[in-house]
Amino acid sequence: MYNGKRFAVVLNVAGRHRVISGIGAYDFDRDLGPVLRVNLQDDEDSDNAGHQTLLVQQEALRGRVLADDQYGCDFRLEFATTMS
């Protein structure tokens, strides 16, 4: 379902909103179990410059995946984090 689909990864960290995007691949990792890999697009002007893959362990996901084209992608993966 997620393989080859475009993902917008929405991060809300300490009140700052960031969106990065890439292509998803659902996989099974021997050590982590089911994981979603988002291979981030290589864009030097974006917030994800220099990064390659976001790895999300299904059992530890503290966010949500929604079918949504709000950011020009097939799915939206949202994370909310507070930093003290």
Phi and psi in degrees as a GROMACS rama.xvg file:
@    title "Ramachandran Plot"
@    xaxis  label "Phi"
@    yaxis  label "Psi"
@TYPE xy
-94.7156  -16.4926  TYR-2
-62.6195  125.748  ASN-3
78.7436  1.38142  GLY-4
-88.021  148.892  LYS-5
-83.9327  134.22  ARG-6
-118.124  132.736  PHE-7
-97.5712  123.456  ALA-8
-103.077  113.878  VAL-9
-102.977  120.492  VAL-10
-115.295  127.441  LEU-11
-117.982  100.782  ASN-12
-119.672  117.894  VAL-13
49.9935  43.1672  ALA-14
83.0704  -0.207184  GLY-15
-102.093  131.939  ARG-16
-103.115  123.968  HIS-17
-132.981  144.167  ARG-18
-129.15  126.541  VAL-19
-124.303  160.46  ILE-20
-141.129  161.526  SER-21
-178.034  -173.538  GLY-22
-100.702  132.575  ILE-23
-90.8998  153.102  GLY-24
-147.989  121.96  ALA-25
-89.0783  132.035  TYR-26
-146.078  169.131  ASP-27
-118.551  121.348  PHE-28
-99.7454  133.986  ASP-29
-55.9951  -36.6958  ARG-30
-93.7283  -31.208  ASP-31
-102.17  -16.51  LEU-32
84.6302  -150.366  GLY-33
-64.5564  131.02  PRO-34
-136.94  152.797  VAL-35
-108.98  122.588  LEU-36
-103.663  129.375  ARG-37
-115.792  107.995  VAL-38
-80.472  106.889  ASN-39
-71.2942  143.838  LEU-40
-69.0252  145.585  GLN-41
-91.6723  99.7643  ASP-42
-137.592  109.866  ASP-43
-63.0701  -21.415  GLU-44
-88.8332  -4.86991  ASP-45
-96.2495  172.245  SER-46
-68.9116  -16.0497  ASP-47
-102.127  17.9349  ASN-48
-58.2013  131.256  ALA-49
89.3995  -11.3978  GLY-50
-98.6679  151.338  HIS-51
-116.035  -51.2173  GLN-52
-136.876  133.875  THR-53
-100.185  125.641  LEU-54
-111.614  122.513  LEU-55
-118.51  117.417  VAL-56
-78.7451  123.818  GLN-57
-56.1687  -45.8288  GLN-58
-68.102  -23.1945  GLU-59
-103.619  5.28433  ALA-60
-60.4845  120.753  LEU-61
-115.83  56.7457  ARG-62
-162.256  -161.648  GLY-63
-144.657  151.46  ARG-64
-111.549  125.704  VAL-65
-126.407  139.516  LEU-66
-72.968  113.651  ALA-67
-162.35  133.437  ASP-68
-106.17  19.9817  ASP-69
-53.6778  -36.8581  GLN-70
-106.932  20.6904  TYR-71
78.9915  21.6222  GLY-72
-122.95  172.726  CYS-73
-80.3277  -33.8836  ASP-74
-134.315  155.735  PHE-75
-120.483  127.646  ARG-76
-111.507  114.98  LEU-77
-107.174  136.887  GLU-78
-128.661  139.553  PHE-79
-127.557  125.734  ALA-80
-135.341  141.113  THR-81
-112.148  140.927  THR-82
-118.098  134.587  MET-83
